Amino acid sequence: MAFRTEGKFRVGLVQMACSTNPDDNLMKAEQKIREAADQGAQVICLPELFRSQYFCREEKAELFDLAEPIPGPSTEVMQRVAKEKGVSIIASLFEKRAQGLYHNTAVIIDADGSLLGKYRKMHIPDDPLFFEKFYFTPGDLGFVPWDVKFGRISTLVCWDQWYPEGARLASLQGANVLFYPTAIAWHPHEKAQYGAAQLDAWRTIQRAHAIANGVYVAAVNRIGFEGTPDRGLEFWGNSFIADPFGQVIAQASSDKEEILIAEVDPAHMDEVRRNWPFLRDRRIDAYKGLDQRWLS
């Protein structure tokens, strides 16, 4: 796969709250994409599972009804608005692949409205109020880049953001930007004691991906409280874009709907990688064992 050296382009992140009505969420997302495009964004990313509230807070078989095929209703809307506005879109969906087989999937749509492909979330969490293993089969498409009109990008999804292996593999295939559609939140009873540290760790690990790989990282989260007071989550927003030096060049709040826009400059990647030649100095002959679960 050849390395792409196109010029600068602008990415946009849509930080939004999600209601209990999937159709309303889809309409809102479409409107936010239009707003981002009008503000100059060329590659636009929505939060994880934006069509509904975060249903993985509980294990209920009837919630599988939220899933949809790909292509399907959401991709039809996204393809139409992508073509109309001339933008590329990353949209995170609950995919019904077959009867009884579901994935947490991000679709990649190019500026001509074509559905380029999809990425299925690889790392599936199972934590209190994040019961994703009940719903999602782990991804089977690998960590791959996509050549959209404006440049080469890659997307991973939420829990993937804690794993350096995925970021590395996507970067080694020439991605200029790693997008992370996200739904991450505080447990309200933990926020006072652990909230600041959790947010800092989340931001730090993703900035580290940018630094270690010399790429841009764009993480987009939702906002708002979802669920009951005793069984709910407070989504912490704080969507951001970091440059290849790990500097945060665009930052959202914790509680407001916002559109973040920042410029991606492959020439800046070149400069950073020349001065921090981590890719040059990797000891690829010495990493045997990274494909093992544990080394005793």
RAJOLIN-V830209 format. One record per pair of residues at least 4 apart in sequence whose C-alpha atoms are under 6 Angstrom apart, sorted by the first residue. I is the first residue (numbers start at 0). J is the second residue. D is the distance in Angstrom with one decimal. If there is no record, write none. Layout:
i	j	d
I	J	D
I	J	D
This chain:
i	j	d
2	173	5.8
7	263	5.4
7	264	4.5
8	262	5.7
8	263	5.3
9	40	5.1
9	41	5.3
9	261	5.5
9	262	4.3
9	263	5.8
10	40	5.2
10	41	5.7
10	42	4.7
10	43	5.8
10	260	5.6
10	261	5.6
11	40	5.0
11	43	4.5
11	259	5.4
11	260	4.4
12	43	5.8
12	44	5.1
12	219	5.9
12	258	5.6
12	259	5.0
13	45	5.3
13	258	4.9
14	220	5.8
14	221	5.4
14	256	5.3
14	257	5.2
15	221	5.1
15	222	5.9
15	256	4.7
16	221	5.6
16	222	4.9
16	223	5.7
17	52	5.4
18	52	5.9
19	51	5.9
19	52	5.8
21	50	4.8
21	51	5.2
24	50	5.2
25	50	5.8
35	40	5.4
36	40	4.8
41	86	4.9
42	86	5.8
42	87	4.6
42	88	5.8
43	88	4.8
44	88	5.8
44	89	4.6
45	90	5.4
46	180	4.6
46	181	5.3
46	219	5.4
46	220	5.2
46	221	5.9
47	91	5.0
47	180	4.6
47	181	4.6
47	182	5.5
48	91	5.1
48	92	5.1
55	129	5.4
55	130	5.1
55	131	5.6
56	128	4.0
56	129	5.3
66	93	4.8
66	94	5.4
66	95	5.3
67	94	5.3
67	95	5.0
68	94	5.6
68	95	4.9
70	74	5.7
74	78	5.8
77	81	6.0
78	112	4.4
80	84	5.9
81	85	5.5
81	86	5.0
81	87	6.0
81	110	5.3
81	112	5.2
82	110	5.4
82	111	4.7
82	112	4.4
85	110	4.6
86	110	4.3
87	108	5.5
87	109	4.3
87	110	4.5
88	107	6.0
88	108	5.1
89	106	5.7
89	107	4.9
90	105	5.4
90	106	5.4
91	104	5.6
91	105	4.1
92	104	5.3
92	105	5.9
93	103	5.1
94	101	5.5
94	102	5.1
95	101	4.7
96	100	5.6
96	101	5.5
101	135	5.3
101	136	5.9
102	135	4.7
102	136	5.4
103	119	5.8
103	120	5.5
104	118	5.6
104	119	4.3
104	120	5.9
105	117	5.5
105	118	5.2
106	116	5.9
106	117	4.3
107	115	5.6
107	116	5.5
107	117	5.8
108	113	5.6
108	114	4.6
108	115	5.6
109	113	5.4
109	147	5.5
119	138	4.4
120	138	5.0
120	156	5.6
121	137	5.0
121	138	4.4
122	159	5.5
123	132	6.0
124	131	5.7
125	129	5.7
125	130	4.7
125	131	5.7
125	132	5.8
126	130	5.9
131	135	5.9
142	169	5.4
143	169	5.7
144	152	5.5
144	153	4.5
144	174	5.8
145	151	5.5
145	152	5.3
145	153	6.0
146	150	5.9
146	151	4.5
151	174	5.0
151	175	5.7
152	174	4.7
152	175	5.6
152	176	5.0
153	174	5.7
153	177	5.1
154	177	5.5
154	178	4.6
154	179	6.0
155	179	5.3
156	179	5.1
156	180	5.2
157	179	5.9
157	180	5.9
157	181	4.4
170	174	5.1
175	214	5.5
176	214	5.9
176	215	4.6
176	216	5.6
177	216	4.8
178	217	4.8
178	218	5.9
179	218	4.6
180	219	5.2
181	219	5.6
181	220	4.7
182	220	5.4
182	221	5.9
183	234	5.8
184	232	5.8
184	233	5.1
184	234	3.9
184	235	5.3
185	190	5.8
185	232	5.8
185	233	5.2
186	232	5.3
189	193	5.7
190	194	4.1
199	203	5.9
206	245	4.9
207	211	5.9
208	212	6.0
209	213	5.5
209	214	4.9
209	215	5.6
209	216	5.7
209	243	5.0
209	245	5.5
210	243	5.4
210	244	5.2
210	245	5.2
213	243	4.4
213	268	5.9
213	272	5.8
214	243	4.5
215	241	5.6
215	242	4.6
215	243	5.2
216	240	5.7
216	241	5.2
217	239	6.0
217	240	4.4
218	238	5.5
218	239	5.5
219	238	4.5
220	236	5.0
220	238	5.4
221	236	5.3
222	234	4.7
222	235	5.7
222	236	4.9
222	254	5.7
223	233	5.9
223	234	5.4
224	232	5.6
224	233	4.4
225	231	5.4
225	232	5.5
226	231	4.0
227	231	4.9
235	253	4.9
236	253	4.4
237	251	4.8
237	252	5.1
237	253	5.0
238	250	6.0
238	251	5.2
239	249	5.4
239	250	4.4
240	247	5.7
240	248	5.8
240	249	5.2
241	245	5.4
241	246	5.2
241	247	4.2
241	248	5.6
242	246	5.4
243	268	6.0
271	275	5.9
272	276	5.0
